Amino acid sequence: MKKTRTLRIFAVAASLAAVGLFTAGTAVAAGDAAEGEKVYKKRCVACHTLEEGKNRVGPSLHGIFGRQAGLAPKYKYSKSYVSAGENGLEWTTETLLDYLADPKKYMREITGNKKAKSKMTFKLKKKEDREHVAAYLESLQ
């Protein structure tokens, strides 16, 4: 009886682990895409576009999720972004949420360089606004 119980527990644990592996990296923003569009139009559109290959002061956000940092076509990034991307920074829901809270601080933490720079000085302070923007950008993927 004890062996059977142990096997069942092991089977349940293995199943949960497998589910975790298959869902890792596929987190979806908890925000509302419609609200995110409003925030984007109010706060982001002055510097970013959603058109592929068209940049403004900031890079195009077209296809941002899954993209390595520092690699938007035809955009001149600082050494900090290029370095972060070369060291594995990829834009996901989680990384975008952290980044938008304080871009310069995020780049300094992720690169380990106290002098890392970010052209983006704007901070999206409200967590729900960050979540809404991420949900909006995800809805465009």
N, C-alpha and C positions, 0 to 999 in steps of 0.2 A: 504494500500500500504506500509506504514512504517513497519507494522508487518511482511509482506512478505519479505521485504528487510532485516530486522533484522534476520529472520529465515534463509535466504540464507547465510548471513554472518556467522551466527552461524554454519551452516552446513559445510561451507567451512573451517572454523577454526577447527571444530571437525575432519574433514577429514585430514587436515594437521597435526594435533596433533597425530592422529592415525598412519599416515605414519611415523612420527618421532619416535613414540614408537616402531614400528616394525623394524625400521632401526637402532635404538640405539645400540651401541656396535658392529655393523657389519661393521665399516668403513674399507675400503680397502686402502692399501697404494697407494699413488699417483705415486710411482716409477715404474720403468721398471724391471721386474723380470730377464731378460737376463743381464742387467747391474748389477743388484744386485748379480747375481751369480759371475760375475767378481770381484766385490768388496769383496764378501764373500771369494773367493779363494785367493785374495790378502791380505786381512786384518784379516779375522776371523778364517780361517781353521787351523792356527797354534795352536790355543787354544780350538777350538770347533769342534765337529763333528755333523753330521746329522743322525748318526746311533742311533737307539733307545737303551738306556741303556749303550752306550759307551761314556765315558767322557774322557776329556784330562785335561789340566790345568783348563779349564772352563767346565761347564756342557754341555751335549748333547743338541742341539737345536731342536731335533726331537720333533714335536708336541708342540712347545713352546706356540702357541697362545691358550689362554683359560686355560693355566696351572697357578696354584698358584705359586707365587715366592717362591723359596726355596724348591721345591719338585721334582726336577729331580731325578729319581732313581739312587741310588748308588753314589751320589755326596755329598761331605761334604761342606755344606754352612756355611758361617759366621752367627753369631747370628743375624746380621742386616737383612740378607735376610730371615731367618726363621721368624723373628719378623714381617717384612713387609708382608710376605705371610699370616701369622696368622691374621694380621690386614686388610686383604683384597686385597693386591696387586696381581693382575692377569695380565699376559702378554697379552696385546692387541697391536694393531698397535700404538695407542697413547702412551701407557706406554713405549713401546719399543723405539719409536722415541725419547722420552724425555730422557730415560735412556742412549741410545747410545751417546748422545751429551756430557755427563759427568757423568759416572756411580757413582763415589763417591759423587758428589754434589747431584745427584738425590736421592741416598739412604739416605743421610743426611736430605734432604727435606721431603721425603716420610715418614721417621721414626720419624722425629722431634728430632733426636739425632745428635748433633754436632760431635760426635765421631764415628758415624756409618762408617763401613768399607766396602770396595768392593775389591775383588781380581782383578777385572777388572780395570786396570789403564788406558787402552787404550781409547781414545775418538775418535769417528767418527764425526769430526767437520763439514763436509759439509752436509747440510740438504738433498741435493739430493742423496748423498751416503746412508744416513740413510733410506730414502724413498725407494731407490732401494733394499737395503738389506731386509727391511721389506716386500717389494713386492715379493722378491725371497723366503723368508721363508714362506710367505702365499701361494705361488704357490705350495709348497711341502705338505701342509696340506691335 
